[in-house]
């Protein structure tokens, strides 16, 4: 994501809008802090669609630890030698 301050954005607005149109996100800063973001229309629609899909499955999913030990004894390939 490209970051640009407000003054530079004003001076070169057409060039930055072309970047956004080509699919790049633009972070607008004021005194070093991000105050807004410009995102391509397709990216915004894709994010909204993903958010709706997540909201649809909220409460129906079970979250568990897939990396932790299961408690079952594992002997690697010792059982198959």
C-alpha positions in Angstrom: 0.0 0.0 0.0 1.3 3.4 -1.0 1.2 6.1 1.7 0.9 9.8 0.6 0.4 13.0 2.6 -2.5 15.3 1.9 -0.4 18.0 0.3 1.3 15.6 -2.1 -2.1 14.0 -2.9 -3.6 17.4 -3.8 -0.6 18.2 -6.1 -0.7 14.9 -7.9 -4.3 13.7 -7.6 -4.8 12.4 -11.2 -1.6 10.2 -10.9 -2.7 8.7 -7.6 -6.2 8.1 -8.8 -4.8 6.3 -11.8 -2.8 4.0 -9.3 -6.0 3.3 -7.4 -7.8 2.5 -10.6 -5.1 0.0 -11.5 -5.7 -1.9 -8.3 -3.4 -0.3 -5.8 -4.5 0.8 -2.3 -3.6 4.3 -1.2 -3.1 5.4 2.4 -3.6 9.2 3.0 -1.7 10.6 5.9 -1.8 13.9 7.8 1.2 14.7 10.1 2.4 11.1 9.7 -0.9 9.4 10.7 -3.2 7.6 8.4 -6.5 9.5 8.1 -8.1 7.6 5.1 -7.6 4.9 2.6 -8.5 4.8 -1.1 -9.2 1.3 -2.4 -10.3 0.1 -5.9 -14.0 -0.5 -6.2 -13.5 -4.2 -6.8 -11.4 -4.6 -3.6 -14.1 -2.9 -1.6 -16.8 -5.1 -3.0 -14.7 -8.3 -2.4 -14.1 -7.3 1.2 -17.8 -6.6 1.8 -18.7 -10.0 0.2 -16.2 -11.8 2.5 -17.6 -10.0 5.5 -21.1 -11.1 4.7 -19.9 -14.7 4.3 -18.2 -14.6 7.7 -21.3 -13.1 9.3 -23.5 -15.9 7.7 -21.4 -18.6 9.4 -20.9 -16.8 12.7 -22.2 -19.0 15.6 -22.2 -22.2 13.5 -18.4 -22.8 13.4 -16.4 -24.5 16.1 -12.9 -23.2 16.7 -10.4 -25.5 18.1 -6.7 -26.1 18.6 -5.4 -27.9 15.6 -1.7 -27.6 16.5 -1.8 -28.7 20.2 -1.4 -32.2 21.4 -4.5 -34.4 21.2 -3.7 -36.5 24.2 -3.4 -39.7 22.0 -0.1 -41.6 22.1 1.8 -41.4 18.9 4.6 -43.8 18.2 5.6 -42.4 14.8 6.4 -45.3 12.5 7.1 -47.7 15.4 3.8 -49.4 14.9 4.6 -50.2 11.2 8.2 -51.5 11.5 
